[in-house]
Amino acid sequence: MKDRLIQDLKADRYTLGHLAEEANISRSYLSTILNGKLLPSIHVATSLAMAANRLTNKTTYTPDQFLRIAKELPHA
């Protein structure tokens, strides 16, 4: 999901920094979430999904996707 998000943002000339700003969170907090090191609150996950959809002009991103990132990543 992270790679698809980056590609979708890049297609519209946005970065993860833009996504963090649009969702009103810090870049480091977004990085921590996307690297599966921290589970976001439902509020943050919803903000991220809404921001991702606004920036990419899509309707495919959901809060649940951001809540599942930690579960999808292999852990050492």
C-alpha atoms as an extended CHARMM CRD file, in Angstrom:
* protein
*
        76  EXT
         1         1  MET       CA              0.0000000000        0.0000000000        0.0000000000  PROA      1               0.0000000000
         2         2  LYS       CA              2.8390000000        2.3780000000        0.8360000000  PROA      2               0.0000000000
         3         3  ASP       CA              4.4500000000        1.9650000000       -2.5920000000  PROA      3               0.0000000000
         4         4  ARG       CA              1.1230000000        2.5050000000       -4.3690000000  PROA      4               0.0000000000
         5         5  LEU       CA              0.4790000000        5.6110000000       -2.2710000000  PROA      5               0.0000000000
         6         6  ILE       CA              3.8820000000        7.0520000000       -3.1510000000  PROA      6               0.0000000000
         7         7  GLN       CA              3.3150000000        6.3590000000       -6.8600000000  PROA      7               0.0000000000
         8         8  ASP       CA             -0.1660000000        7.9020000000       -6.7890000000  PROA      8               0.0000000000
         9         9  LEU       CA              1.1550000000       10.9970000000       -5.0500000000  PROA      9               0.0000000000
        10        10  LYS       CA              4.1150000000       11.2440000000       -7.4020000000  PROA      10              0.0000000000
        11        11  ALA       CA              1.8050000000       11.0790000000      -10.4360000000  PROA      11              0.0000000000
        12        12  ASP       CA              0.2530000000       14.3460000000       -9.2700000000  PROA      12              0.0000000000
        13        13  ARG       CA              3.6240000000       15.7970000000       -8.2140000000  PROA      13              0.0000000000
        14        14  TYR       CA              3.0280000000       15.3940000000       -4.5090000000  PROA      14              0.0000000000
        15        15  THR       CA              5.2450000000       13.8470000000       -1.8640000000  PROA      15              0.0000000000
        16        16  LEU       CA              4.7050000000       12.1920000000        1.4830000000  PROA      16              0.0000000000
        17        17  GLY       CA              5.5480000000       15.5800000000        2.9750000000  PROA      17              0.0000000000
        18        18  HSD       CA              2.5570000000       17.0660000000        1.1800000000  PROA      18              0.0000000000
        19        19  LEU       CA              0.3880000000       14.2340000000        2.4960000000  PROA      19              0.0000000000
        20        20  ALA       CA              1.5510000000       14.8380000000        6.0700000000  PROA      20              0.0000000000
        21        21  GLU       CA              0.8620000000       18.5500000000        5.7480000000  PROA      21              0.0000000000
        22        22  GLU       CA             -2.5840000000       17.9480000000        4.2320000000  PROA      22              0.0000000000
        23        23  ALA       CA             -3.4310000000       15.5070000000        7.0460000000  PROA      23              0.0000000000
        24        24  ASN       CA             -2.0970000000       17.9330000000        9.6920000000  PROA      24              0.0000000000
        25        25  ILE       CA              0.5250000000       15.5480000000       11.0650000000  PROA      25              0.0000000000
        26        26  SER       CA              4.3050000000       15.7360000000       11.0890000000  PROA      26              0.0000000000
        27        27  ARG       CA              6.4200000000       14.0570000000        8.4470000000  PROA      27              0.0000000000
        28        28  SER       CA              8.1290000000       11.9610000000       11.0950000000  PROA      28              0.0000000000
        29        29  TYR       CA              4.7820000000       10.7500000000       12.4550000000  PROA      29              0.0000000000
        30        30  LEU       CA              3.6730000000        9.8020000000        8.9350000000  PROA      30              0.0000000000
        31        31  SER       CA              6.9380000000        7.9620000000        8.3690000000  PROA      31              0.0000000000
        32        32  THR       CA              6.4930000000        6.0580000000       11.6280000000  PROA      32              0.0000000000
        33        33  ILE       CA              2.9810000000        5.0180000000       10.5540000000  PROA      33              0.0000000000
        34        34  LEU       CA              3.9880000000        4.0330000000        7.0160000000  PROA      34              0.0000000000
        35        35  ASN       CA              6.9120000000        1.9990000000        8.3220000000  PROA      35              0.0000000000
        36        36  GLY       CA              4.5480000000        0.0290000000       10.5400000000  PROA      36              0.0000000000
        37        37  LYS       CA              6.1250000000        1.1630000000       13.7960000000  PROA      37              0.0000000000
        38        38  LEU       CA              3.0490000000        2.8800000000       15.1860000000  PROA      38              0.0000000000
        39        39  LEU       CA             -0.6520000000        2.2900000000       14.8020000000  PROA      39              0.0000000000
        40        40  PRO       CA             -2.4520000000        5.5870000000       14.1100000000  PROA      40              0.0000000000
        41        41  SER       CA             -5.6390000000        6.5840000000       15.8610000000  PROA      41              0.0000000000
        42        42  ILE       CA             -8.8570000000        6.2960000000       13.8540000000  PROA      42              0.0000000000
        43        43  HSD       CA             -8.8730000000       10.0950000000       13.6250000000  PROA      43              0.0000000000
        44        44  VAL       CA             -5.3840000000       10.2010000000       12.1080000000  PROA      44              0.0000000000
        45        45  ALA       CA             -6.1310000000        7.2600000000        9.7990000000  PROA      45              0.0000000000
        46        46  THR       CA             -9.2520000000        9.0530000000        8.5830000000  PROA      46              0.0000000000
        47        47  SER       CA             -7.3270000000       12.2950000000        8.0440000000  PROA      47              0.0000000000
        48        48  LEU       CA             -4.6760000000       10.4200000000        6.0730000000  PROA      48              0.0000000000
        49        49  ALA       CA             -7.2340000000        8.6630000000        3.8800000000  PROA      49              0.0000000000
        50        50  MET       CA             -9.0890000000       11.8900000000        3.1570000000  PROA      50              0.0000000000
        51        51  ALA       CA             -5.8540000000       13.7380000000        2.4060000000  PROA      51              0.0000000000
        52        52  ALA       CA             -4.5670000000       10.9500000000        0.1600000000  PROA      52              0.0000000000
        53        53  ASN       CA             -7.8260000000       10.9550000000       -1.7940000000  PROA      53              0.0000000000
        54        54  ARG       CA             -7.7660000000       14.7530000000       -2.1700000000  PROA      54              0.0000000000
        55        55  LEU       CA             -4.1590000000       14.8530000000       -3.3620000000  PROA      55              0.0000000000
        56        56  THR       CA             -4.4630000000       11.9190000000       -5.7580000000  PROA      56              0.0000000000
        57        57  ASN       CA             -7.9780000000       12.6950000000       -7.0130000000  PROA      57              0.0000000000
        58        58  LYS       CA             -8.9840000000        9.1520000000       -6.1070000000  PROA      58              0.0000000000
        59        59  THR       CA            -11.5180000000        7.6370000000       -3.7710000000  PROA      59              0.0000000000
        60        60  THR       CA             -9.6230000000        4.4210000000       -3.1250000000  PROA      60              0.0000000000
        61        61  TYR       CA             -7.8660000000        5.2340000000        0.1420000000  PROA      61              0.0000000000
        62        62  THR       CA             -9.6610000000        4.2810000000        3.3550000000  PROA      62              0.0000000000
        63        63  PRO       CA             -8.8310000000        4.7120000000        7.0410000000  PROA      63              0.0000000000
        64        64  ASP       CA             -8.6700000000        0.9310000000        7.3620000000  PROA      64              0.0000000000
        65        65  GLN       CA             -5.7350000000        0.7930000000        4.9440000000  PROA      65              0.0000000000
        66        66  PHE       CA             -3.7180000000        3.0750000000        7.2010000000  PROA      66              0.0000000000
        67        67  LEU       CA             -4.7490000000        1.0790000000       10.2600000000  PROA      67              0.0000000000
        68        68  ARG       CA             -3.5730000000       -2.2030000000        8.6670000000  PROA      68              0.0000000000
        69        69  ILE       CA             -0.1170000000       -1.0920000000        7.5060000000  PROA      69              0.0000000000
        70        70  ALA       CA              1.6230000000       -2.3850000000       10.6320000000  PROA      70              0.0000000000
        71        71  LYS       CA             -0.0110000000       -5.7850000000       10.1770000000  PROA      71              0.0000000000
        72        72  GLU       CA              1.0030000000       -6.0170000000        6.5030000000  PROA      72              0.0000000000
        73        73  LEU       CA              4.7130000000       -5.4010000000        7.0000000000  PROA      73              0.0000000000
        74        74  PRO       CA              7.1010000000       -8.2180000000        7.8490000000  PROA      74              0.0000000000
        75        75  HSD       CA              8.6090000000       -7.7720000000       11.2780000000  PROA      75              0.0000000000
        76        76  ALA       CA             12.0990000000       -8.8010000000       12.2460000000  PROA      76              0.0000000000
